[in-house]
Amino acid sequence: MARLIETLMIPGPAGRLEALLEEPDTPPVIVSLVCHPHPQHGGTMHNKVVYRLARGLRREGSVVLRFNYRGVNLSEGQYDKGVGEVEDARACLALLRERYPALPFQVAGFSFGSRIALKLGCAMQPQQIIAVGFPTVYSDRAFLESCTQPRVFIQSTNDEFGPGPDLLAMYEPLPEPKSLHWVPSKDHFFVDALDDFERVVQSVAIPALAG
């Protein structure tokens, strides 16, 4: 039987949200919501890093749902400074969990999407939260200080929006459980290192850890 790939329009708090659901080639063991970069800087669910993040998780047995925030491509509504975007993610995660009620869930995101994933995940009980390219340029990080959900950070060694020293200064005081994985790369977008990045994603995926 062919692997399920389904385009969805999900009811969201500001209108319908364009989404893409993909099942793995093997029986799924977890579901994952993946959040994309900043919508006002060209971020969409088809971003290369988001695609590799989703594929890495799918290869380890996850159903993956990517979506566009309000106002992006076919999604209705307007940009809401990260507030409404968290609610968009919440609506998409609710549908994903409704479709696969017997499976555990995790949330993941890249850049701006890593903040959305952490804000949503830290208020819930996911198996883990995967934050890729966390942008330390944002100073409002109080939501992380009391978060005790399992968090995985994956960062480029030359991330211009989350430089190594700044990322470490943010990461080290955070409560456990947590882990940090560096990917040698030229910039925030893992240029020339997307294969290595995807391998790291697979190595931290829940089924890989369980195995």
C-alpha positions as CSV (number, residue, x, y, z in Angstrom):
1,M,0.0,0.0,0.0
2,A,1.3,3.5,-0.9
3,R,2.5,5.7,1.9
4,L,-0.2,8.3,2.9
5,I,0.5,11.9,1.8
6,E,-2.4,14.2,2.4
7,T,-3.0,17.9,1.9
8,L,-5.3,19.3,4.6
9,M,-7.1,22.6,5.4
10,I,-7.4,22.6,9.1
11,P,-9.8,24.9,11.0
12,G,-7.7,27.4,13.0
13,P,-8.5,30.3,15.3
14,A,-8.1,32.8,12.5
15,G,-9.3,30.7,9.6
16,R,-8.3,27.6,7.7
17,L,-4.6,26.5,7.9
18,E,-2.9,24.8,5.0
19,A,-1.1,21.6,6.1
20,L,0.6,18.5,4.8
21,L,0.4,15.2,6.6
22,E,2.8,12.3,5.8
23,E,2.9,8.8,7.2
24,P,6.1,6.8,7.4
25,D,6.9,3.8,5.3
26,T,6.6,1.6,8.4
27,P,3.8,1.4,11.0
28,P,3.9,4.7,12.8
29,V,5.0,4.8,16.5
30,I,4.6,8.5,17.2
31,V,3.2,11.7,15.7
32,S,5.1,14.9,15.2
33,L,4.1,18.5,14.5
34,V,6.7,20.6,12.7
35,C,6.7,24.4,12.8
36,H,8.3,26.6,10.1
37,P,10.5,29.7,10.3
38,H,9.3,33.4,10.5
39,P,6.4,34.0,8.1
40,Q,7.6,37.6,7.5
41,H,11.0,36.5,6.3
42,G,9.9,33.9,3.7
43,G,9.3,31.0,6.1
44,T,6.9,28.3,5.0
45,M,6.3,24.6,5.6
46,H,8.4,23.9,2.5
47,N,11.6,25.5,3.9
48,K,14.5,23.1,3.2
49,V,15.4,22.7,6.9
50,V,11.8,22.1,7.8
51,Y,11.5,19.5,5.0
52,R,14.7,17.7,6.3
53,L,13.5,17.9,9.9
54,A,10.2,16.3,8.9
55,R,11.8,13.6,6.7
56,G,14.3,12.7,9.4
57,L,11.4,12.2,11.9
58,R,9.4,10.3,9.4
59,R,12.2,7.9,8.6
60,E,12.2,7.0,12.3
61,G,8.6,6.0,12.3
62,S,6.7,9.3,12.8
63,V,3.6,10.6,11.2
64,V,4.5,14.2,10.5
65,L,2.2,17.2,10.1
66,R,3.7,20.4,8.6
67,F,1.5,23.5,8.3
68,N,1.6,27.1,7.3
69,Y,0.8,29.7,9.9
70,R,-2.0,32.2,9.4
71,G,-1.4,34.4,6.4
72,V,1.2,32.2,4.7
73,N,0.3,30.8,1.2
74,L,-3.2,29.4,1.4
75,S,-3.6,29.8,5.2
76,E,-6.1,32.4,6.2
77,G,-5.6,35.3,8.6
78,Q,-2.7,37.7,9.3
79,Y,0.6,37.5,11.1
80,D,0.1,37.8,14.9
81,K,3.7,38.4,16.3
82,G,4.1,34.8,17.5
83,V,1.0,34.8,19.7
84,G,-1.6,33.6,17.2
85,E,1.0,31.3,15.6
86,V,1.2,29.3,18.8
87,E,-2.6,28.9,18.6
88,D,-2.3,27.8,15.0
89,A,0.1,25.2,16.1
90,R,-2.2,24.1,18.9
91,A,-5.1,23.6,16.5
92,C,-2.9,21.6,14.1
93,L,-1.6,19.4,16.9
94,A,-5.1,18.8,18.2
95,L,-6.2,17.5,14.8
96,L,-3.1,15.3,14.5
97,R,-3.7,13.8,17.9
98,E,-7.3,13.3,17.0
99,R,-6.4,11.4,13.9
100,Y,-3.9,9.2,15.8
101,P,-5.2,8.9,19.3
102,A,-3.3,5.8,20.3
103,L,0.1,7.4,19.5
104,P,2.4,9.6,21.6
105,F,3.3,13.0,20.2
106,Q,6.2,15.4,19.9
107,V,6.6,18.9,18.6
108,A,9.5,20.4,16.6
109,G,10.4,23.5,14.8
110,F,13.1,25.5,13.1
111,S,14.2,29.1,13.9
112,F,11.0,31.1,14.8
113,G,9.3,27.7,14.6
114,S,11.5,26.4,17.4
115,R,10.1,29.1,19.7
116,I,6.6,28.2,18.7
117,A,7.3,24.5,19.3
118,L,8.8,25.3,22.7
119,K,6.0,27.6,23.8
120,L,3.4,25.0,22.9
121,G,5.3,22.0,24.0
122,C,6.4,23.4,27.4
123,A,2.7,23.8,28.3
124,M,1.8,20.2,27.4
125,Q,3.2,16.7,27.9
126,P,5.0,15.7,24.7
127,Q,7.5,12.9,24.4
128,Q,10.0,15.6,23.5
129,I,10.4,19.0,21.9
130,I,13.0,19.5,19.2
131,A,14.2,23.1,18.7
132,V,16.3,23.6,15.6
133,G,18.2,26.8,15.1
134,F,16.9,28.5,18.2
135,P,17.2,32.3,17.6
136,T,18.8,33.8,20.7
137,V,18.2,37.3,19.2
138,Y,14.8,37.2,21.0
139,S,15.2,38.3,24.6
140,D,11.8,37.0,25.9
141,R,12.8,33.5,27.0
142,A,11.1,33.3,30.4
143,F,8.8,30.5,29.1
144,L,11.9,28.2,29.0
145,E,13.1,28.8,32.6
146,S,10.5,26.5,34.2
147,C,10.0,24.1,31.3
148,T,10.8,20.5,32.4
149,Q,9.6,18.7,29.3
150,P,12.4,16.8,27.4
151,R,14.0,19.3,25.1
152,V,16.5,18.7,22.2
153,F,18.3,21.6,20.7
154,I,20.1,21.3,17.3
155,Q,22.2,24.2,16.3
156,S,24.6,25.1,13.5
157,T,28.1,25.9,14.6
158,N,27.9,29.2,12.7
159,D,24.3,30.2,13.3
160,E,24.1,34.0,12.9
161,F,20.8,34.2,14.7
162,G,21.8,31.9,17.5
163,P,25.6,32.2,17.9
164,G,27.3,29.4,19.9
165,P,28.2,31.5,23.0
166,D,24.8,33.1,23.2
167,L,23.1,29.7,22.8
168,L,25.2,28.1,25.5
169,A,24.5,31.0,27.9
170,M,20.8,30.4,27.3
171,Y,21.0,26.6,27.4
172,E,23.2,25.9,30.4
173,P,20.9,27.3,33.1
174,L,17.8,25.5,31.8
175,P,16.4,22.6,33.9
176,E,16.8,19.0,32.8
177,P,16.0,17.0,30.8
178,K,17.7,18.5,27.8
179,S,20.4,17.9,25.2
180,L,22.3,20.0,22.7
181,H,23.7,18.8,19.4
182,W,26.0,20.9,17.2
183,V,26.1,20.5,13.4
184,P,29.2,22.0,11.7
185,S,27.7,24.3,9.0
186,K,28.2,27.7,7.4
187,D,25.1,29.4,8.7
188,H,21.6,29.3,10.3
189,F,20.2,27.3,7.4
190,F,22.7,24.4,7.6
191,V,24.2,25.2,4.2
192,D,26.2,22.3,2.8
193,A,25.3,20.3,6.0
194,L,21.7,19.3,5.5
195,D,22.6,15.6,5.2
196,D,24.5,15.8,8.5
197,F,21.6,17.7,10.1
198,E,19.1,15.1,9.0
199,R,21.2,12.3,10.5
200,V,21.3,14.2,13.8
201,V,17.5,14.5,13.7
202,Q,17.2,10.7,13.1
203,S,19.6,10.1,16.0
204,V,17.5,12.0,18.5
205,A,14.1,10.8,17.2
206,I,12.0,9.0,19.9
207,P,12.1,5.5,18.1
208,A,15.9,5.8,17.6
209,L,16.3,6.6,21.3
210,A,14.1,3.7,22.3
211,G,16.0,1.3,20.1
